[in-house]
Amino acid sequence: MSTTTLTRPDAAAARASGGRTSVGLGAAVRWEARKLRAQLRTKALLVGALLAPVAVVVVVSAQSRPPKDTLFGRFATDNGYAMALLVLGFASQWILPLVTAVVAGDIFASEDQHGTWKTVLTRSVSRSRLFWAKVLVAVVFGLVALVLLAGATIAASLVVVGQSPLTGLSGQTIAPHAALGLVAASWATAAPPLVAISCLAILFSVWSRNAAVGIAGPVVAAMVMQLVGSLGGIEAVRPYLLTTPFEAWHGLLAEPRFTGPLVDGVLTSAVWSVAALAAAYVILRRRDITGG
Amino acid sequence: MTTTTRAESDGDAVDVVGVTKRYGPLVAVDDVSVRVAPGEVYGILGPNGAGKTTLLRMLFGLIRPDSGTIHVFGRTWAHDGVRTLDHVAGFIESPKFYPYLTGRQNLEGLGLLDGTWDGRALGDRIDEALDVVDLVGREDDRVGGYSYGMRQRLGVAASLLRNPRLLVLDEPANGLDPAGIRDMRALVKRLASNGLTVLLSSHHMDEVEEICDNVTIMSRGSVAFHGTISDLRAMAPDPGHLLRTGDDAQAAAIGHDRHRDVAVEPAPGGGLMVTGPQHELSSFVADLVRAEVPLLAFTPTRTPLEELFFMLTDARSEEVA
């Protein structure tokens, strides 16, 4: 090793400033975002979010018989707006939970996998700040993926299938310019449950310390909730399922419009998010870091 | 156990008082107290499983003690949170990094987590740290391709970035080849000579003896010895040697008849185990030569300090058992 010695800081200046201070949320967020950007998986997911909808739209529009048994399927091969809504209905079943869980379910567990908790927690950042930085980055990633998926789907649908007036759920005709706003708003209604799925993935990730569980856990949970939601006789439970808010956009395409499910969906997503994050926070704060 | 007030502890780099950590029925650290003065090179020595790493993890706030207090430059985790580590850097067991990032990217990220926002200043410090640990030229390679020794050195570089007053190194020579061990010890000595306080854990007596001023020997979670290296040397038993001759019976007889201060016993693997003061051993060997006993080998087994280390830790293990 070299005989060079590292420059010592000005002792007087260090004393005057009272030494190092704990690092704020901004630095932790920058670090988490930088790590995420460096991962091939993240780039692949974002590129996939841009390209996969194009492929889906091309394949579905090339079918000789449209998927009539799904919402807006009947018009999907003739109307770009209907196609974008058909893809939304399909994506909210498991694509959106999976895309967001790939990052949110791994962001805590990867520290266990690499043994790096001790590396970052022996710097000047507290567990709380690191926790919130990871939450913020994971949630923002999920939302970015949603925006890319929505943008790519709508653009591909309109380019490949074309624009024409959309027939709403009550049989009403919606003019193209209004339809575009409603389709974009419909995609936007997936944001609250998507955030809640991210928070659930974070909880799985913190609790299990295992990326596979963190990623698969919320996807399986969403599928189970979807199954439960499809059963009869559970009307009292259905509004509290995390998958129900994914269907809240239906009210936007009805005549007259109704937004009750949308409000309920936001509340349900908020409760799930707060509960999952609170549990994850307590687990991480109380945990002894013995590995690595 | 020493009672320590906060005022007293303000002067110490580290003041651990009566710390205990249990995992179910297992007591990993049992009422341990350690005090490290500023500028001191302090060794915590013990076999694997002695509780050294658990103690250091508690110092870093990675593990909460069940009881006892830990002050670092007068600060505690309960009162000061992460600011307890303001003047502290180091690593626990083998340092770990993000394998998909380069060495430099890892250091830049850790610099961010130290609150260094100035990119140029951080870049300069990274260059200096890489130079100290001799990783210049490899900093843009992904850490996933680093050897164990390179990661160990990157761990030291990451520690130096913080400009610490206290450097905590847990088994820093673990996994290194002989040249790496030599370089790591030289680096620690050089950093200590610049006034840095060093708290080092090891299970190698020679490492602690070479580098440290004071030492705590731990065994099964408890303190088996605490004092200076000089104190330890004073307690050390006579050195043991393995003697191989062409006539062990005659050699043993010469030892028993003429050298009462020299113990000559059959060694478990053949030959004779000879223990005694250095001058008596010289005289004993001279007598063997005069008696024309064919001498094949006369080799030291463990150094006296190693012998003492095993005595202290074995005694504690038997006591616990």
Chai-1 contact restraints between the chains, C-beta under 6 A:
chainA,res_idxA,chainB,res_idxB,connection_type,confidence,min_distance_angstrom,max_distance_angstrom,comment,restraint_id
A,M1,B,V133,contact,1.0,0.0,6.0,A-B,restraint_1
A,M1,B,D134,contact,1.0,0.0,6.0,A-B,restraint_2
A,M1,B,D183,contact,1.0,0.0,6.0,A-B,restraint_3
A,M1,B,L187,contact,1.0,0.0,6.0,A-B,restraint_4
A,S2,B,D131,contact,1.0,0.0,6.0,A-B,restraint_5
A,S2,B,V132,contact,1.0,0.0,6.0,A-B,restraint_6
A,S2,B,D134,contact,1.0,0.0,6.0,A-B,restraint_7
A,T4,B,D131,contact,1.0,0.0,6.0,A-B,restraint_8
A,T4,B,V132,contact,1.0,0.0,6.0,A-B,restraint_9
A,T5,B,N194,contact,1.0,0.0,6.0,A-B,restraint_10
A,L6,B,E128,contact,1.0,0.0,6.0,A-B,restraint_11
A,L6,B,V132,contact,1.0,0.0,6.0,A-B,restraint_12
A,L6,B,L160,contact,1.0,0.0,6.0,A-B,restraint_13
A,P9,B,N163,contact,1.0,0.0,6.0,A-B,restraint_14
A,G19,B,D86,contact,1.0,0.0,6.0,A-B,restraint_15
A,R20,B,D86,contact,1.0,0.0,6.0,A-B,restraint_16
A,S22,B,V82,contact,1.0,0.0,6.0,A-B,restraint_17
A,S22,B,R83,contact,1.0,0.0,6.0,A-B,restraint_18
A,V23,B,L113,contact,1.0,0.0,6.0,A-B,restraint_19
A,V23,B,G115,contact,1.0,0.0,6.0,A-B,restraint_20
A,A27,B,L112,contact,1.0,0.0,6.0,A-B,restraint_21
A,R30,B,L112,contact,1.0,0.0,6.0,A-B,restraint_22
A,W31,B,G109,contact,1.0,0.0,6.0,A-B,restraint_23
A,W31,B,L112,contact,1.0,0.0,6.0,A-B,restraint_24
A,W31,B,L113,contact,1.0,0.0,6.0,A-B,restraint_25
A,A38,B,Y100,contact,1.0,0.0,6.0,A-B,restraint_26
A,A38,B,L101,contact,1.0,0.0,6.0,A-B,restraint_27
A,H114,B,K96,contact,1.0,0.0,6.0,A-B,restraint_28
A,G115,B,K96,contact,1.0,0.0,6.0,A-B,restraint_29
A,T116,B,K96,contact,1.0,0.0,6.0,A-B,restraint_30
A,K118,B,L62,contact,1.0,0.0,6.0,A-B,restraint_31
A,K118,B,I92,contact,1.0,0.0,6.0,A-B,restraint_32
A,T119,B,K96,contact,1.0,0.0,6.0,A-B,restraint_33
A,V120,B,L113,contact,1.0,0.0,6.0,A-B,restraint_34
A,T122,B,F60,contact,1.0,0.0,6.0,A-B,restraint_35
A,R123,B,L110,contact,1.0,0.0,6.0,A-B,restraint_36
A,R123,B,L113,contact,1.0,0.0,6.0,A-B,restraint_37
A,R123,B,D114,contact,1.0,0.0,6.0,A-B,restraint_38
A,S124,B,D114,contact,1.0,0.0,6.0,A-B,restraint_39
A,S124,B,G115,contact,1.0,0.0,6.0,A-B,restraint_40
A,V125,B,L113,contact,1.0,0.0,6.0,A-B,restraint_41
A,S126,B,G81,contact,1.0,0.0,6.0,A-B,restraint_42
A,S126,B,V82,contact,1.0,0.0,6.0,A-B,restraint_43
A,D288,B,I63,contact,1.0,0.0,6.0,A-B,restraint_44
A,I289,B,L62,contact,1.0,0.0,6.0,A-B,restraint_45
A,G292,B,K96,contact,1.0,0.0,6.0,A-B,restraint_46
